[in-house]
Amino acid sequence: MAMPGEVRAEIGWRQAIVDRDVPSALIARARRNGGIMRVRLPLPGRSWLITDSDLIDRVLRTGADEFDKGGPIYRIIRNATGDEGLFVVNDPQMWRTLREHTNPAFAAAELAPLAHESVRRLTDRIDSWHQDRAVDVFTEFKLLNVELLARHLFGQTVDCATLVRLAQPIFDSQRRQWFRIGGGKYRRAIAAMDAEVHAIIDRRRTMDDCAGDLLGHLLQVRPELPGQRIRDQVISHLMAGFDSTACAQAWACVRLADHPAELVELRTEVEQVLASRLPAAADLARLPLLTSFFGDVVAQRPSFPLIFRHVAVETELAGRPLRQGDQLFIALGPARLPFGIGKRKCIGEPMALLTGALSIAVLVQRFSRWQRTRPGNQQIRYATTAPPRHSEIRFTP
């Protein structure tokens, strides 16, 4: 099935202005100017917006030694994740070591139980929905996924509600730190999360079990890892996955609600493969239309529309001289690289695609009619991630 791609990956600058979507307007302009454009932001040094796929490949892969995770934006991120979080470490040897410690928790064997749990919990949530009311699918998926993520990172005995309550103010206020707003509140929120996480780590040390979660794997590493390094890993993954998969799931729902013919095709495939039973991880290999559809949405609408790099040495891109200390804002949507590229590609990609596709399979199987409260609206609600501004849908069996 050829997917129509009707969820906009990009828009023209005129429509972006109408939608009050400044990032999309800048991306459209950068694409007209060879895929690189200088932008003025209240940050030290110069800032550049990169949209061309070849230039992105140079920054993230072939010329990665010239660009690092330094500069003011990553200093803000490190305030929350710590200096030894997998996503902010620059030293190559340290990064390889941290990746070796983290990889086992994201192996296929560890993700299969999570897939089963995601289907079970989603069906429970669906049973609580009122048929005469629209459901804000982004909020629903965010609550579901952050609970699943907390379980996968910290284990079955963790208090997910407490972690969500403590993580939310960190996540919500992180971008505000670019403009030096609310710094005291940000630091207090981090301190409260630290106290809870260190208490969880201390309790788990006495239990001497692995159970497949990230914390369990990290506690099995020998020689024993320092508590701060363990804390930095679990916090980094919690921040990276806090609502990222929910963004993709919400955009997938928006697309299917706006294009019922596409929904019919996916329902036909799901019914042929599953009949009335719930989907499982092994079923996705037999659902090529659905997995292709979800992958297409993820590529068009990356949950993190921009990632950042710091120019480590004087160099050039597309003939533009870059100074040491310049900041690069890399737009992943136009390049269709939702998880990045190169050796530092997002470790959570298999988990996001697995649980995300299964959730759409559950909804497609359960409901034949999806009606948006604001049909066709493609506006984005920018925070750290980029979910749809309006994702309210009324589902009918």
N, C-alpha and C positions, 0 to 999 in steps of 0.2 A: 504493500500500500504506500503510495506516495503521500507523505504528510504535507499538508498545505502550509505549515509554519505560520499560522495566523497570529500567534502571540508574537508581537513585534520584538525583534532582536534589536532594532534600531529605528529611529524616526528622524525625519527632517527637522531642521532647526526651527522652522515656523511652527510646526505642530508641537515641538518641545516647549516653545515659549507659551503657547496656548495652554499646555498641560502644566505649566510651571515646573518643568522638568529640566533644570539647568544642566545636570550631568549629561543627559542625552543630547542636549543642544551642543554642548562642548565636544562630545564624542563625534557627532555628525560633522561639526566644523573641522575637527582634527582629521577625519577621514578625507575631507575635501582638500586638505593641505598636506597630502603625502603620508598620513598616518602618524605624524608627530607634530605637536604644537605646544608652545610655551603658554602656561597659564599662570596668573598672578594670584598667589595665596599668601595668607599671613604666616608664612613659615620661613625659617632661615634659608638662605640660598635661593636658587631658581628652581621652579617646578615645571615639569614637562608631562604632557598627556600623550601616551603611546597607544595607538589603535591598530597599527599594521602588523599582520601576523608574522612577517619575516623579521621585523624589528623586535617583536616580543620574543621570538625564538632566539634571537641574538642575546637579549638581556637575560633570559631565564635559562638558556641552555648553552649555546656555542660560545658565548662570551661572558658566562656567568661570573668568572673571576674578577671582572671589572665592576661588578655591581653587587652590593651586599645588603644586609638587613640592618643598616645603621641609620643615623639621622634622627630627627625629632619625632617622627611618627612611631618608629620602633621603640624609642625611649618611652613613649606613652604606653605602648603595648606591653613592654617589659615591666612597667609598674604593676600590671595585673598578673602577667604570666610568669614573671621571674626571669632571671638571666639565663637559666638553663632549660627553658621550655624548648621543645623540639622546633617550634616554628620561628624562633627568634635567634637561635644560636648561629654564629657565623663561622667559627672554627671548623674546618672540614672533618678533622678527626673526632672532635666532640660530637658533631652532628651524626657521623656514622655510628658512634657508640650509642647515642641516644636512640637512633633508629633501630639498631639491633635489639635494644631493650624493649622497644615498643611494638615491633613487628608481630610478635606472637599473639598479642591480643586482637590483631586484625586479620589473622589467618582465617581461611574459609571455615575451618572446623569450629572456630570460636564464634563466628557470625551466624551459623545456622540456628543455634538456639535463640539468638536475638531476633532472627527473622520470624520464627514461630511465635515468640512473645509479642512482636509488633502486630501480627495479624490478630492474635487473641485480644490484645488490649484495644485495638481499633474496633473490632466487632462489639466489644463491651461499650465503647463510647457511642457507637452508632445506635445501639439499643436505647440509649438515653436521649437521643435527639427527638424533638417534637416535629412531626411531619408538616404541621401547619406553620412552622417557623423556619426562616432562613438560618443557615449555619455559617459562621465566619470560619472558613476552612483553614485559613492561616493560623488563627488562634487555636483551633482544635488540634491541628498537627503540631504546632509548637509545644503545647502542653503534653501531647503524647510522646513526641520525640525527645524532649528534654528529660522526661522520666526514663525512657529507654536508655538514653545516653548515660544518665547518672548511674543506672544499674550496671551498664557495661564498663564504666570507668571505675566505679567504687565497690560493686558487689551487691548482693541481694539484701544485705542487712542495713543498707544506707537509708536515711530519711530523705527521700527525693524532694518532698515538699520544702524542707528546710534549705536544701541546696538550690532549688529554683528561686526561693525567696531571697537568698543571699547573692546569687549570681545576677539576677535581673538588674539591680541598680548599677553594677559594674558594666554590664553589656550596654545598657541604655545610655550611660553617660560617657562612654569611651570617646566617641567622636567629638564631644564637647571639649575635651581636653586639648584638641588642636587649637582652640581659640582661648585657652586658659580660663575656662569657665567651670566653676564647681569643683576645683581641685581638692578642697578639704573633704567634701562629700565622697569623692572618688576614693581617696585614701582610706577613709573610714570604712567604706564598703569592702575594699580589698582586705583590710585588717579583720573584719568580721568573717569573711570567707576563709581567710587563713586560719583563724582559730578553729573553725569547724573542720576544715580539711586535715589539719595536724591532729585533731582529736580522733578523726576517722582512721588516719594512718596508725596512730598509737594503738587503737583498739584492734586493728587488723594484725598488727605484729604479734599480738598475744594469741591469735587464732591459728596461725601457721597453716593457712590453706591458700590455694590458688584460685579455684572456681572459675577460671577463664576470663575474669575481668582484668582490666589493665593494672589496677592497683595490686591485685594478687600476683600477676606476672612480675611486676617491678619488685615486689617484696621477696621474690624467689631468686633475684639476681645475686650472684656471689662474685667478688666480695660485696657485702651489704652496701646498698646505696644510702647516701645521706638523706635524711628526711626532707631537706629543702629541694633536692633534685627530684625526689618522688613527687612532692607537692607541685613543682613546676610542670611536670609532665601531665598530671591529671587535670590541673587547672587549664593548661594550654589546650588540651583536647575538649574540655568543657566549653571554653570560650569559642573555639573554632566551630563546634557543632551545635551551639546553643539553639539557633533557629534556622540554620542553613538548609537542612533537608526540608524543613517545613516551607521554606520559600519555594523550592522546586515543586513540592506537592501542591501548594496553593496555585502556582501558575499553571500546572497541569490541569487542575480542576477548572480554572478560569477558561482555559482553551477548550476543554470538552463541553462546558456549559454553553459557550458561544458558538460551537460547531457541532450540533447534534449528529450530523452524518458521520463524523469521526467517532463519536461515542457509539453509534450503532455498529460500526465495523469492529471496534474493540470488544463490544459485548458479544458479538458473534464468535470471535476467536475464544474469548474466555469461556463461553458456554460450551463450545465444542471440546475444549481441553479439560475443563473442570466439572462440567455439569453443575451439580449443586454443592459440591464440597468446597471448603475454603482453600485458597492457594497456599502453596509452600515454596520454599526456596528452590527446590528441584524443578518446579513447574515453569520457572521463568525461561528455561531453555526451549520449552515448547510454546512459548508465547512471544514470538518474534515481533509481531505488530505492536504489542504493548510495550515491550522493552525498548524497541526502536522509538516509539512515541515518547516515552519518558526520557530517554537519552537526548532526544531532539529538544525537548523543553529545557532540560538542564543546560544544554549547550547554548541555547538562545538566551536563556535567562539565568546566568550564573548567580548564585546566591550572594557571592562577594563580587560585585560588578567591577571593583577596582582592587588591585593588589599593589604593593609598593616596593620599590627598590631605591637604594641610595647609591649614588655614583662614587665608587671607591677611588678611582684614578681618573685623570683627565683622559677623555676619549671622544668619540664622535658617533652619532647615529644619523643616517641619511644626510650626511653632510653638515649636520648641526654640531658644533663643538660643545661638549659637555664638560663642566668643571667638576672637580672633586667637591662633594658636598651637595650637588644638585639632587633633587628629589624626582623620581619617576613614578607617575601614576599610570598603571597598566590596565587598559580596558579589556576584559576577557571576553565579553559578549561578541564583538565584531570578529574576533579571531576564533570563536567557537572553541575555547580552551577553558572550560568551567573549573577544572581542577589544576590549572597550571600545566607546566611542561618541564621536562628535565628531571634530574635526580631528586629535586625537592618538590615534586608533584605531590599533591595532597594525599596523605596516607589513608584518609577516611573515604576515598572514592568508592571502593567496593561496598562499604557499609551503607553509604548514602544511596547508591543505585539499587542495592538489594532491598532495603526497607522501603525506599521510595516507590519503586515499581510495584512491590507487593501491596502497598496501601492503595494505589490506584486500581489494581486488580480487584481488591475487595469492594471498592466503591462502584466500579463498573459492573461487577457481578450483582451487587445488591440493588442498584437503582437504575431505572430505565429513562428517567426524565430529570434533567438538571436545569434549573431556572435561576439565573442570576438576578439580583435585585437591581443591578446596574449593567445591563447587557452591553458588551462591547467596550466597556471602560478599561483602558490599559494603563492608567496612572500608577506610578510607583511610589511607595512610602519608603523613602531613603532613611536608613539608620546606619548601623554598621553593615547590615545586609540590605537587600532590596526586594521586599515582598510586594505584592499588589496592594494598592491603597484600598481597593474595594474587592473583597473576596467572599461576600455573602452569597450563598447558594441555597436554594430550596430543593431538596431531593425527594423524588417520588419513586416508590418501588415499581 
